[in-house]
């Protein structure tokens, strides 16, 4: 009967440590998955920003040149 008082807490501790270890491993895997998704989204955003900047410059540059040319013809600096 005295042995039960020693074995039960030790057994409970071992079971809880195993459960905690498995839960930590699951969380680590989920964290890695989320980090990979975040990196993917950040990369897509950077590509989109670069593409958008090029499109804006392609659109604005001819207008800016035309305004500059018009200002030179009118005499406005």
Secondary structure, 3 states (H helix, E strand, C coil): CHHHHHHHHHHHHHHHHHHHHHHHHHHHHHHHHHHHHHHHHHHHHHHHHHHHHHHHHHHHHHHHHHHHHHHHHHCCC
